């Protein structure tokens, strides 16, 4: 079985966070991770799990495809399995 790969569009996530007036610390808490972990996702230093990516999309009120693959340099891959 091939692992599911989703590419996180960091720029789009940043735009959504800003436009909705959200804070990374709040999102981190809602996702059950520490703020530095969330910050690392946003810099590409680490990657969320597929489940965390789905939860992030839900918190932002968008489909995973909206914060997913679009071929931009700011993207990071998320692998499951």
N, C-alpha and C positions, 0 to 999 in steps of 0.2 A: 504494500500500500504506500502510495506516495504522500509525503507530508504536504499539508496545506500551506501555501505561501501567500501571504498578503503583504503588500508594500505600503508602509505608513507614509502618508503625505504630511510631513511635519509642517510645512508652510500652511496648508489648509487647516490643520488642527490649531495652529497659532491664530489664524484669522478667526476661526469659530470661537476660540476662547476669548479673544479680544472683543469681538462683536457682541458676545453675550455677557460680557462683564464678569466672566468667571475667573477664578484664581486657581493656579496649579495646585496649591495646597489643598483646596476644597476637592478638586477632582481626584487628587491622590488619595485623600481620605475615603471618598466614595468608592474608589477602586480597590481599597484595602492595601495600598502600597504607601511607602514613606515618600515624602516630597522629593528627596534626592533621586529616588528611583524614577519618579515621573519626569523629573528634570533631565535625567539621562536619556529617557526615551526621546525627549524633545531635541536633544543634541545628537542623537544617533549613537550615543555611548553604549546603550543597552537597548533591548527590544522587548516590547510587551508580548505576552502570550496571545494566541488567537482569541481566547476567551476574554482577556483584558481589553483587546482591541474592540471586540463586539460590545463590551460594557461601556467603553469610552464613547463609541458611536451613539449608544443609547443615551448616555448622559448629555451628549452634545445635541441630541435630537435629530440625528442624521443617520442615513444608511451607512454601513461599513464601506460601501463603494464610494461614498463621498469623501472619506478620509483615506481611501485606499489608492491603489496603483494608478498613476497618471504619467509616469515616466520622468518626473522632475528629479533634479539632483538632490533635493532635500529628502527624498524618500529613503526609508530603511525597510529591509525585508523582515517579515515576521514569519517564523516557521513553527509548525506544530508537529510533534512526532519524532 
